[in-house]
Amino acid sequence: MRVLNYLEFASRLERSGIYTAAQQQRKALEESPIELLEDPWPGNGPLDGLRTGTFVDDYDIAHLHLFGPASILVARHARRTGRPLILHAHTLRENTIESWRGTGLIAGPLERYLRWFYSQADLVLCPSQYAVDCLRDYPVEVPMEVITNGVDRAALEGYADLREEYRERFDLDGVVVFAVGNVFERKGLSTFCRLAQATDHEFVWFGPYDTGPHSSSTVRRWVGNPPPNVQFTGWIDDIRGAYAAGDIYLFPTKNETQGITALEAMACGKAVVLRDIPVFDEYFTHDEDCLKCDSFDEFRSAIDRLAGNPDLRERLGEAAKETAADHDLDRVGDRLEAIYAQVGPADTTH
């Protein structure tokens, strides 16, 4: 079976969770009998396909991760030729707001567009039941299934060996509270910085940020004038160094379809502090593999509690490793194989 597992604009999304999820799926299927095709354009992209009349290479199932113009062309080709179409719902209206400047203004049109786009699918895959419930409310009425984005535990091996190097690089000392990923207000940026202002701990956000015209005023304000105990590192080449350097992973995000970085922190045995939002109820348990907080005071109390109690950090971290193991890429690969077999044609010759 040949599956087109396609992420449009991949080169521009290398620092995004969508890119990570797509790459992890492909890695999870490396040892499977599934033949993956990542680029549908046999020439030099969709424009060359339009010019030559050759649109899409041969495949049995189309599995698309984004919803732009090239993805629409592939989706239409799949529908026209009777091939199964799987659309992956990484993006919702809910997890777009407060990511870039002006996203609140396009929330309504985006929801209508996503309703139309996802409704074309034979199957929509979602990283969580929360994402399914959001799409049902739009409404999107096609079949849906939940599949974890997974966590690449093998890629994180050796992180502990980088602790001294990265703590020296960023001049870190004591118990370090940290975040990983793109710097967005949706990810809880203001909460992160205000908690830093309320404590004496060092706070570090490992990840890229944009201060250009499409970045939010909140990001520009905090990054341009951070509290004295907060660092924004920008992009780092080896994400293992971030998880090595930090001690308490703080993720006060307001909305996620799952939360890959939380799983990565757990895979590294870190004590994790999360905002208590519905999606995390599906995967994580308060005071077992993490601490969940509803308010600023609860966040501050959780950080102080963990900072002063290394035994608690170790207990939560060990349980977190077990949670992360449930999302290993081996399980992702097995699940994808089963899904492709479920929707794929009995005869895969064309």
C-alpha positions as CSV (number, residue, x, y, z in Angstrom):
1,M,0.0,0.0,0.0
2,R,1.3,3.4,-0.9
3,V,0.2,6.3,1.3
4,L,0.7,10.0,0.5
5,N,1.5,11.5,3.9
6,Y,1.7,15.1,2.9
7,L,2.5,18.3,4.8
8,E,2.1,21.4,2.7
9,F,4.6,24.2,3.4
10,A,6.8,21.7,5.3
11,S,9.9,23.8,4.9
12,R,8.2,26.8,6.5
13,L,6.8,24.8,9.4
14,E,9.9,23.1,10.6
15,R,9.6,24.8,14.0
16,S,5.9,23.9,14.5
17,G,4.1,21.1,16.3
18,I,2.4,20.1,13.0
19,Y,5.7,19.4,11.5
20,T,6.8,17.4,14.5
21,A,3.6,15.4,14.4
22,A,4.0,14.6,10.7
23,Q,7.7,13.7,11.0
24,Q,6.9,11.4,14.0
25,Q,4.2,9.6,12.0
26,R,6.7,9.0,9.2
27,K,9.3,7.7,11.6
28,A,6.8,5.5,13.3
29,L,6.1,3.8,9.9
30,E,9.7,3.3,8.8
31,E,9.7,-0.4,9.7
32,S,6.1,-1.0,8.4
33,P,5.2,-2.5,5.0
34,I,3.5,0.9,4.2
35,E,5.3,2.8,1.4
36,L,5.1,6.5,2.2
37,L,5.1,9.3,-0.3
38,E,5.8,12.7,1.2
39,D,5.7,14.9,-1.8
40,P,2.8,14.6,-4.3
41,W,4.3,16.7,-7.0
42,P,6.4,14.7,-9.5
43,G,7.9,17.9,-10.9
44,N,8.9,21.0,-9.1
45,G,5.7,21.6,-7.1
46,P,2.0,22.3,-7.7
47,L,2.6,25.1,-10.2
48,D,4.8,22.9,-12.3
49,G,2.0,20.2,-12.1
50,L,-0.5,22.7,-13.3
51,R,1.8,23.6,-16.2
52,T,2.5,20.1,-17.3
53,G,-0.9,18.6,-16.5
54,T,0.7,16.1,-14.1
55,F,-0.8,16.8,-10.7
56,V,-0.2,14.0,-8.2
57,D,2.0,10.9,-8.2
58,D,0.5,7.5,-7.8
59,Y,-0.9,6.6,-4.3
60,D,-3.6,4.5,-2.6
61,I,-4.5,6.8,0.3
62,A,-4.1,10.5,0.7
63,H,-3.3,11.6,4.3
64,L,-3.1,15.4,4.5
65,H,-1.8,17.5,7.5
66,L,-2.7,21.0,6.4
67,F,-5.5,22.8,4.5
68,G,-3.8,25.2,2.1
69,P,-4.2,25.5,-1.7
70,A,-1.9,22.5,-2.6
71,S,-3.7,20.3,-0.1
72,I,-7.0,21.3,-1.7
73,L,-5.7,20.2,-5.1
74,V,-4.6,16.8,-3.6
75,A,-8.0,16.4,-1.8
76,R,-9.9,17.1,-5.0
77,H,-7.7,14.6,-6.9
78,A,-8.4,12.0,-4.3
79,R,-12.1,12.6,-4.4
80,R,-12.2,12.7,-8.2
81,T,-10.2,9.4,-8.6
82,G,-12.0,7.6,-5.8
83,R,-9.0,7.3,-3.5
84,P,-9.6,7.4,0.3
85,L,-9.0,10.8,1.8
86,I,-7.7,11.2,5.4
87,L,-7.5,14.7,6.8
88,H,-5.5,15.3,10.1
89,A,-7.1,18.0,12.3
90,H,-4.0,19.6,13.8
91,T,-5.5,23.0,13.4
92,L,-8.8,24.2,14.9
93,R,-10.2,27.7,15.4
94,E,-9.7,27.2,19.1
95,N,-5.9,26.6,18.9
96,T,-5.3,29.4,16.5
97,I,-6.6,32.3,18.6
98,E,-3.8,34.3,20.4
99,S,-1.1,32.6,18.3
100,W,-0.4,35.5,15.9
101,R,-1.6,39.1,15.5
102,G,-5.2,39.4,14.4
103,T,-6.1,35.7,14.7
104,G,-9.1,36.6,16.9
105,L,-10.6,38.5,13.9
106,I,-10.4,35.6,11.6
107,A,-11.8,33.0,14.1
108,G,-15.3,32.9,12.6
109,P,-14.2,32.7,8.9
110,L,-11.5,30.1,9.8
111,E,-14.1,27.9,11.5
112,R,-16.3,28.0,8.5
113,Y,-13.4,27.2,6.2
114,L,-12.2,24.3,8.4
115,R,-15.8,22.9,8.5
116,W,-15.9,22.9,4.7
117,F,-12.4,21.4,4.4
118,Y,-12.6,18.7,7.0
119,S,-16.1,17.7,5.7
120,Q,-14.5,16.4,2.5
121,A,-12.7,13.6,4.2
122,D,-13.5,9.9,4.4
123,L,-11.9,10.1,7.8
124,V,-10.7,12.9,10.0
125,L,-7.9,12.0,12.5
126,C,-7.7,14.1,15.7
127,P,-5.0,14.1,18.4
128,S,-7.6,14.1,21.1
129,Q,-11.3,13.6,21.9
130,Y,-11.3,17.3,22.7
131,A,-10.5,18.0,19.0
132,V,-13.2,15.7,17.9
133,D,-15.7,17.5,20.1
134,C,-14.7,20.9,18.8
135,L,-15.2,19.7,15.2
136,R,-18.5,18.1,16.0
137,D,-19.7,21.6,17.2
138,Y,-18.7,23.3,13.9
139,P,-20.3,20.9,12.8
140,V,-18.2,18.4,10.9
141,E,-20.1,15.2,10.5
142,V,-17.7,12.8,8.8
143,P,-16.2,9.8,10.6
144,M,-13.4,10.7,13.1
145,E,-10.9,8.8,15.1
146,V,-8.5,9.8,17.8
147,I,-4.7,9.1,17.5
148,T,-2.0,10.5,19.7
149,N,0.7,12.6,18.1
150,G,3.1,10.5,20.1
151,V,6.5,11.3,21.5
152,D,9.8,10.3,19.9
153,R,11.5,9.0,23.1
154,A,14.5,7.6,21.1
155,A,15.3,11.1,19.8
156,L,15.4,12.4,23.4
157,E,17.9,9.8,24.6
158,G,21.1,11.3,26.1
159,Y,19.4,14.5,27.2
160,A,20.8,14.2,30.7
161,D,24.4,14.4,29.4
162,L,23.7,17.9,28.1
163,R,22.6,19.4,31.4
164,E,25.9,21.0,32.4
165,E,26.6,22.3,28.9
166,Y,23.2,24.0,28.5
167,R,23.0,25.4,32.0
168,E,26.4,27.0,31.5
169,R,25.4,28.3,28.1
170,F,22.4,30.1,29.5
171,D,24.0,30.9,32.9
172,L,21.4,28.9,34.9
173,D,21.6,28.0,38.5
174,G,19.3,26.4,41.1
175,V,15.8,25.1,40.3
176,V,14.9,26.3,36.8
177,V,11.3,26.7,35.6
178,F,11.1,26.3,31.8
179,A,8.9,26.1,28.7
180,V,9.7,24.7,25.3
181,G,8.2,25.7,21.9
182,N,7.0,28.7,20.0
183,V,6.4,31.8,22.1
184,F,2.7,32.6,21.8
185,E,0.3,34.2,24.2
186,R,-2.0,31.1,23.6
187,K,0.8,29.0,25.2
188,G,0.5,31.0,28.4
189,L,3.2,33.6,27.9
190,S,1.8,36.3,30.2
191,T,1.1,33.7,32.9
192,F,4.7,32.4,32.5
193,C,6.2,35.9,32.9
194,R,3.9,37.0,35.7
195,L,4.8,33.9,37.7
196,A,8.4,34.7,37.2
197,Q,7.8,38.2,38.6
198,A,6.2,36.6,41.6
199,T,9.1,34.2,42.4
200,D,12.9,34.2,42.8
201,H,13.4,31.2,40.5
202,E,15.0,31.4,37.1
203,F,12.6,31.0,34.2
204,V,13.6,30.1,30.6
205,W,11.5,29.7,27.5
206,F,13.4,27.6,25.0
207,G,12.0,28.3,21.5
208,P,11.6,30.7,18.6
209,Y,9.7,33.9,18.8
210,D,8.8,36.5,16.2
211,T,8.7,40.2,16.8
212,G,7.7,41.1,13.2
213,P,4.4,42.7,12.0
214,H,2.4,39.5,12.4
215,S,3.5,38.8,16.0
216,S,1.2,39.8,18.7
217,S,1.8,43.0,20.8
218,T,1.9,40.7,23.9
219,V,4.8,38.7,22.5
220,R,6.6,41.9,21.5
221,R,6.1,43.4,24.9
222,W,7.3,40.4,27.0
223,V,10.2,39.4,24.7
224,G,11.3,43.0,24.3
225,N,11.3,43.7,28.0
226,P,11.3,40.5,30.0
227,P,11.4,40.3,33.8
228,P,15.0,40.1,35.0
229,N,14.7,36.4,35.9
230,V,13.3,35.4,32.5
231,Q,15.2,34.4,29.4
232,F,13.9,33.8,25.9
233,T,16.5,31.8,24.1
234,G,15.2,31.7,20.6
235,W,15.6,28.6,18.5
236,I,18.0,26.0,19.8
237,D,19.4,23.2,17.6
238,D,19.2,20.4,20.1
239,I,15.9,20.3,22.0
240,R,17.4,17.7,24.4
241,G,19.5,20.6,25.9
242,A,16.3,22.4,26.9
243,Y,14.9,19.4,28.7
244,A,18.3,18.8,30.3
245,A,18.7,22.3,31.6
246,G,15.3,22.7,33.2
247,D,13.8,21.2,36.3
248,I,10.1,22.2,36.4
249,Y,8.2,22.2,33.0
250,L,5.6,24.9,33.1
251,F,2.9,24.7,30.4
252,P,0.1,27.2,31.2
253,T,-1.3,26.9,27.7
254,K,-4.8,28.1,27.1
255,N,-5.6,25.6,24.3
256,E,-4.0,22.5,22.7
257,T,-5.2,19.6,20.6
258,Q,-2.8,17.5,22.7
259,G,0.6,19.0,23.7
260,I,3.7,17.3,22.2
261,T,6.1,19.3,24.4
262,A,4.4,18.1,27.6
263,L,4.9,14.6,26.4
264,E,8.5,15.3,25.6
265,A,9.1,16.8,29.1
266,M,7.4,13.7,30.6
267,A,9.6,11.4,28.5
268,C,12.6,13.2,30.1
269,G,11.2,12.6,33.6
270,K,10.5,16.2,34.4
271,A,8.0,17.5,36.9
272,V,5.2,19.0,34.7
273,V,2.8,21.8,35.7
274,L,-0.1,22.2,33.4
275,R,-3.1,24.5,33.1
276,D,-6.2,22.5,33.9
277,I,-7.9,22.5,30.5
278,P,-10.2,19.7,29.1
279,V,-7.7,18.2,26.6
280,F,-5.3,17.3,29.4
281,D,-7.9,15.3,31.3
282,E,-7.7,12.7,28.5
283,Y,-4.0,12.0,29.0
284,F,-2.7,13.3,32.3
285,T,-3.7,12.9,36.0
286,H,-3.2,15.5,38.6
287,D,-0.8,14.6,41.4
288,E,0.1,11.4,39.7
289,D,2.1,12.4,36.6
290,C,1.7,16.2,36.8
291,L,0.2,19.0,38.7
292,K,-2.8,20.9,37.2
293,C,-3.7,24.4,38.0
294,D,-6.7,26.6,37.5
295,S,-5.5,29.9,38.8
296,F,-2.4,32.1,39.2
297,D,-2.3,31.3,42.9
298,E,-2.4,27.6,42.1
299,F,0.4,27.9,39.6
300,R,2.6,29.8,42.0
301,S,1.9,27.3,44.8
302,A,2.7,24.3,42.5
303,I,6.0,25.9,41.5
304,D,7.0,26.7,45.1
305,R,5.9,23.2,46.2
306,L,8.0,21.5,43.5
307,A,11.0,23.8,43.9
308,G,11.2,22.9,47.6
309,N,10.5,19.2,47.3
310,P,13.0,17.2,45.1
311,D,11.3,14.0,46.1
312,L,8.0,15.2,44.7
313,R,9.7,16.2,41.5
314,E,11.2,12.7,41.2
315,R,7.9,11.0,42.0
316,L,6.0,12.9,39.4
317,G,8.8,12.6,36.9
318,E,9.0,8.8,37.2
319,A,5.2,8.5,36.7
320,A,5.5,10.9,33.8
321,K,7.9,8.6,32.0
322,E,5.4,5.8,32.2
323,T,2.7,8.1,30.7
324,A,5.0,9.1,27.9
325,A,5.7,5.4,27.2
326,D,2.0,5.0,26.4
327,H,2.6,7.4,23.5
328,D,5.7,5.8,22.0
329,L,6.1,5.9,18.3
330,D,5.8,2.1,18.1
331,R,2.1,2.5,19.2
332,V,1.6,5.4,16.7
333,G,2.9,3.2,13.9
334,D,0.7,0.3,14.8
335,R,-2.4,2.6,15.0
336,L,-1.7,4.2,11.6
337,E,-1.2,0.8,10.0
338,A,-4.6,-0.3,11.3
339,I,-6.2,2.9,10.1
340,Y,-4.7,2.7,6.6
341,A,-5.9,-0.9,6.4
342,Q,-9.3,0.1,7.5
343,V,-9.8,2.8,4.9
344,G,-7.6,1.6,2.1
345,P,-8.8,-0.3,-1.0
346,A,-8.7,-4.1,-1.0
347,D,-6.9,-3.9,-4.3
348,T,-4.0,-1.4,-4.2
349,T,-3.2,-1.5,-7.9
350,H,-4.4,1.3,-10.3
